[in-house]
Amino acid sequence: MVTPVRIDSASMAPTLEAGDVVLVSRWAPEVEDLAHGDLVVFVDPRQGRRTIKRVVGLPGEAVVVLDGVLHVDGAPVEEPWVDPATVDGYYSRTFEVPDHHVFVLGDNRGNSVDSRDYGAVDEEALTGRVLLGS
């Protein structure tokens, strides 16, 4: 089953804009079934709200943003969905993704509260996966 979800923030722009509607699976994904680039729905650990972000790190991986470029396990990652102008010169600390967790980022890196702020997301918090967006 799927459910429509309206996007209410700009944190996933330009991929998903505020007001867009996406179809979300109502089954919580298991971490081992996720891949880099998947869009997942989860409960934000800070605000308790449903949130959509992109999976950029899987269990056991080291994730860091250096001069605006995402690196996973030391290798730069090509991200066509990210506008480089919004992340130019941005750096983060290195995060190690624990077992049964994923590291998520918003596509609008300059305007996103994500795993850089609250850490990796436990698979227990995952509630769905985005299947189709408008």
N, C-alpha and C positions, 0 to 999 in steps of 0.2 A: 504494500500500500504506500501511497505517497500523499503528501499534504502540501498545499501552496503556502509559501512564506514570503511576506513582503519585507524587503530590505529597508531598514530604518536609519542607516548611517552611511557615511561616505568612506568607511574604513576599507572597503573592498573595491573602491573605484580604481581604475576605470572598468574593471571586469563587471562589477555589480554596482549600480548607482542607487542612491536612496530612491525608493518608490518602485524599483524593479520587483518582480515576483519570480521566485524560483520554486521548482518542485523538489521536495526533500523526501528521501526514504524515511519511513517511520520506524525502521529497524536500526538499532544502534550497530554501527560497524565495529568489528574487532580490529585491533591494531594490525594484526598480521595480514589483514585483507586490504589495508590502505597502501597507497603509493604516493610518492612525492607529487605535489600538484593537486591532489584531491581536495575538494572543498567539503569541510565537515561542519556539522552543527553540534554544539555542546553548551553546557551550562557554564557561563563565565564564573570562575571561582571568586571574583571580587564582588560582582553585583548580583549574581544569581539569575541573570537573564540569558535567554537563548541568544547564541552568538554564532556567526558564520565566519570562518577563517580558512586559510589554505595550509595544508600539511607541507612543511618544508624539512622536517626532521623526523626520523624513525628511531626506534629503540637502539641504543648503542652508538648512535652517530654524534659527532661534535658539530655544532652549528654556531656560526659567527657571521656578523656583517662587518666587512672591512671596506672602508671608503665607498659605502653604498652598495657593495656587491655581496650577495649571499654566498657563503662558502660552507660546504658540507664535507666533513672529513678532509679539510684542507684544499678541496677543489672548488673553483668558482662554479656557480650554477647559473645557467642562462634562464632568465625569467621574462619571457615576452609580455607577460601581464603586468609588469611593474614599470612605471614611468621613471626613468633614471633621474629626471629633474627633481623628483620628490625625495630622493634618498642620497643625493650627491654629498659626499663628505661625511656620511653617517657611519658611526662605528658602534659595535656592541661588544659585550664580553663574550667569551666562548661558553656555550651551554652544552652539557652532556645530557643526552636524552635517556632517561631511565627506562627500564623494562616496563612494558604495558602503558607507555605514554607516547604522545606525539608532540612535536614542536610546531606551533602554528604562527603564521604571520598574516596580517592584512596586506592586501596588494597596495594600498595607499600607505606606505610605510611611514610617511610623515604625519599621518592622522589616524593611527591605529593603536589601540590598547590590545596587546597580544602576549605571546609567550615571553617576549622580552621583559614584560612587566610582571606577569604572574607565573612564569615558569611553564614547563611542559604540562600538557593536559592529560590527565589520567583517563584511560579508556572507559572507566566507570562513568565519566562525565559526558561521553559521546552519546548523542541521541539520534543522529542521522547523518546522511551524506547527501549533498546537493546532486541531483540527477540532471536537471535541466533548468536553464535560466532564460530570462527574457532580455 
